Structure formats: structure tokens, C-alpha cells
């Protein structure tokens, strides 16, 4: 064969080999993990390292075995792993206990497991399997934090699967309705309006129980100051307290909004203190009556468990007290009275 022909063939072969080398990018290299133990590790630990290396290589992860001197400082995973390394596995023997430390990139602490070397049936194969499973748990956390944006071998090893919630929702999919809390507390100021006299300020608090739309509630009301009644020859100050048992229905017109209607019965107590001008005698009296109420409330749940409410309602005393000043009727209380209230609600799930 002529020398020029031989030279031409060698040149072609060299070019093919060079082209294949250039066409193989560096990032095609398999992702790697590091498996390490102290340099003076026992034969059992060293054999376990080799088995763990084989397990990792079988799933497509390049595994580098390293034996470190006892003078190493901090935990090896804390400074960070070098590029291309997606996990670090360290075996450390303390007496009859073997500690397995597994790290993933960016981790601030390791996932640890302990093996009792004195337990029956402990072998290098058992240790290797336990070590690989510990490393899998650490690398799975990293894969989840990255949203699965890791090499295919890492996804396969960690068995990462994107949850359905990670998928982009369809624009036509309706938002899930927020459930009303089965237990809720409310409290706030209340303004009572009686026909013919100035309003008085009070407070109310209550508790509501109900797994769904229907609910049962208990409430307490009290005045914060005296209701002042003034006549031609004297005055009267009235304090009022009431306790209620209520039944109601609630529904959600929107995700964060809740509307409730309620009706109830209870007991109202009136403490009346009269003061007369010279020539007139003031008296004190306490009067009690069964009472009925109706109300409507609206709650805006700013969070799942905290909301702001506003309510309006009316109450009617069946044995309403009539207050007279100098034998002239001043007012009949709660026949009827109207109540406006705002406040806060706290839900418990």
C-alpha cells in the first residue's frame, strides 16, 4: 500500500477519535457521591464502604471512597460539596455503635442513623443497605427543594416524584372553598339602642360550635357603663347583663366571607338605681326577665383562624322592666332593643 494512502487512513481515524472526544461534553459525566470513613476504620466498615459504593454505582451514581485521618475538623458535609457531587456519606464507629451521617448540597445538618454493631445479624451488607437508605433520604430532601431539577440518576435514586399540587392549576379550575371552623370564639364592643333614650355601650363575647352549616352558640353581654335616664325630678342609672343560648345557620358566599343568622333565648338582669331631687326618694331594684333575640352577622376571615365580624340584631324581654321617675313613665327597657357590634373571631380546627 502506498505510504500516502496509509497516512490518509491514519489521519481519518485520528479525526474520528478527536471528534468523538469533543462531542462528549464534561457535564455528561455521571453525578457523583462521596463515601468516607476514618483511615483506621475496622475491616467491617471498609467492606461496608465498598458494598455501598457498589450499590450507588448500580443506580448510575459515581461513588468515590475516601478514608480520612482522625485529625479532620468539622463534619465533612458542612463546608459544602464540590461541583458535581450530590451526596456525602460518612461512617463513624463509636464503640459498639456505628453512626451514619448523610449530607446533601446546601444542607446545614446531616441526616443520621445509628446501627448497633453488637446486635445479631449485623453484617457489611446490612450496614451498606442502611447507609444507602440514609443517603437517599438526604438527597431526596435536596431533590424536593430543587423541584426535581437534578440529574436523572439523582431523581431515579431518590425516587423523586413531583406532587400533584406542584402542577400548574387550570385557569378554569375553581378555588377550593375554605371550611368554617368547627369551634370559634368572638368578642367585641356592642352598642344598644333603646327608643327614646341615648345608646349605651356594652361588650359581648361568645363561643360557637358546629361541624358544618348549623351551629350552637352561647353568648354573654354586659353594659360597660350606666344607661342614664333623666326625668323632671330625678334620674335613674341602669346596668344590664344577659346570657344567651343560640341556634344558627352559616354559609360562605366567598372564600373569606361567612354570613350567619341566629335566634336564641336567654335571661336578662337589670340593675336599676334611682336618684331623686329634694322631696323625692330614689330606690334601687334588680329585675330579671326571660328574653328572646334574633341576629345576623358577617365575618371576614383574614386568615384560616382569625377574622373580623360585624353583627346587627334585636332583643325582646318577655317581662320588660318599666322605669318611672316621679310617677312618670320614662322607658320600658328591651321592648325591643337593637344591638350593633363589631369585634374579632378566632377559629379552632
Buried (B, 14 or more C-beta within 10 A) or exposed (E): EEEEEEEEEEEEEEEEEEEEEEEEEEEEEBBBBBBBBBEEBBEBBBBBBBBBBEBBEEBBBBBEBEEBEEEEEEBBBEEEBEEBBBBBBBBBBEEEEBBBBBBBBEBEEBBEBEBEBEEEEBEBEBBBBBBBEBBBEBBBBBBBBBEBEBBEBBBEBBEBEEEEEEEEEEEEEEEEEBEBBBBBBBBBEBEBBBEEBEBBEBBBBBBBEBEEEEBBBBBBBBBEEBBEBEBEEBBBBBBBBBBBEBBBBBEBEEEBBBBBBBBBEBBBBBBBBBBBEEEBEBEEEEBEBEBBBBBEBBBBBEEEEEBBBBBEBBBBBEEBBEBBBEEEEBBBBBBBBBBBBEBBBEBEE
